[in-house]
Amino acid sequence: MKENVKVKEKYNMPLTVLLIIVGVFTVGFPLYMTVVIAFKSPSEMTNSIAGILSLPKSWSLANFAEAMEVTDFWHSLFNSIFITGVTVGLAIVLHSMIGYVLGRSKAQNKGYNFIYLYIVSGMFVPFAILMMPLVKQTAQIGLDNVAGVILCYVVFYMPMNVLLYSGYLTNIPIALEEAARVDGASTWKTYWSVIFPIMKPMHATVAVLTALGTWNDVMTPLVILGGSDVTTLPLAQMTFQTQFGTNYNLAFASYLLALLPILIFYLICQKQILNGVVNGAVK
């Protein structure tokens, strides 16, 4: 019998430590600045580097209370949660079905393969090209409202999500579907009873990626909902920026408030994300 040979893995420790330090600094320093400035009073903000980086003299929640009042926080929060929640739900249902059909059919049918490539190519179209035609079209057909914003998000994230779902399907044996059909299940029944539950890790991945993009986006609501009373959190936070300057204390406090819901959502889904991304990348 052959003895198990242990392969010694080599690590470049100096480079690894350097990358860790750079990563911690890149993420930690902006977060530190956000927290410190959010708790400072405007009088503590000086032009010196030491004044900006120093800790607050007194940790007060006054900035958070004022930011919530200025941005009509609860109304904006409800709009953001509603738009993000509906978008994520529609994306999981519609994009998973499209990804299933194209993922199973593109290898055998050139027509489906063309449709797949056509949809995925949408990832390379910048929003700046679509912005002006989008504003005009949504206004003409009466979709310059929340429904129009949700519809745009569902279309915008379809290329990426279809790519992920189609890639993830390669890890699901087609024998499972064949066994279901032998038992008399239709394609519709097979998908919802067999395939859809198996794709749970990818559902979590798509949910988080779509939610992050929708929650933080400001351009789509700005061009479609501009002039209306409906505001999302990113739109409401623009009130802190004027032609004369920016109220950084209130702005950073508002950013932290907007960060909490999406951070909680990410923490709930994080166990499924890595598995979904890795498996979805396999083609």
Beta strands, then each sheet from edge to edge (+ up, - down):
strand 1: 241-242
strand 2: 245-246
sheet 1: 1+ 2-
end
